[in-house]
Each structure stands twice: as C-alpha cells, then as structure tokens.
C-alpha cells in the first residue's frame, strides 16, 4: 500500500497548516518563545511559526501568543481557543471569525475566476472599397 497517492488532481493543493471550519480558522502553530520580537514566521512543514518575546513558563508564552494573534487577526482574545499545546511549542488554535489574515493564509471563500478565451481588441474595420 503506497504512502502517498500519485494520482494527479485538478484541485488546488490544500495548505496543511490551516483549515477553515465555516467561519472558524483552525491553525497549527509551532511556537518560538524567547524571540527578540513578536512576529509571524514561515511555514515549517504542517505548522506556521509564531515568534513571541515571552518566556515559556507556566503557559505564559502561550497567553502572550494569544494576545499577539488577537491583534494580528483583529479579534478579541476570547475569540481564540487553544485546542492543544498550552504548555508545548506544538499548538493548535481556533480563531472565530478573523477580520484580518496574514499573508500565508487565504480566506475561506476564495473564488477562482473562470478561464475565458480572451480575444484581442480589434477595432471594427469596414472592408476597403476599391477606387473606380
């Protein structure tokens, strides 16, 4: 039994580090505490790196990360729920109705424009009449 499906599909590849469940964003995070500043990092495997300047003691860095993510996604702190990883660098959070999205995350309803054949714009030219 193969581990990976070699079939090619026309569907766009899903981003593995997040998914949408209606209006809720489920985000897998790799926490990076003790950073110089708070920042959204790069996608590493199936997780988005989030750097926070807080010290990782008794869930303090996670609480700081929730406050930081609330500012980034323009939601209240109560709209962010840590599903697992309160005291671990591997986390999953649920963000209810985010108002802003950082660059690596796309909105839930991204519509792909239909491909239409474009013809070059040509002015209507009447056939030239031969002189008599």
Beta strands, then each sheet from edge to edge (+ up, - down):
strand 1: 18-21
strand 2: 24-32
strand 3: 39-44
strand 4: 47-51
strand 5: 80-84
strand 6: 90-96
sheet 1: 1+ 2- 4- 3+
sheet 2: 1+ 2- 6+ 5-
end
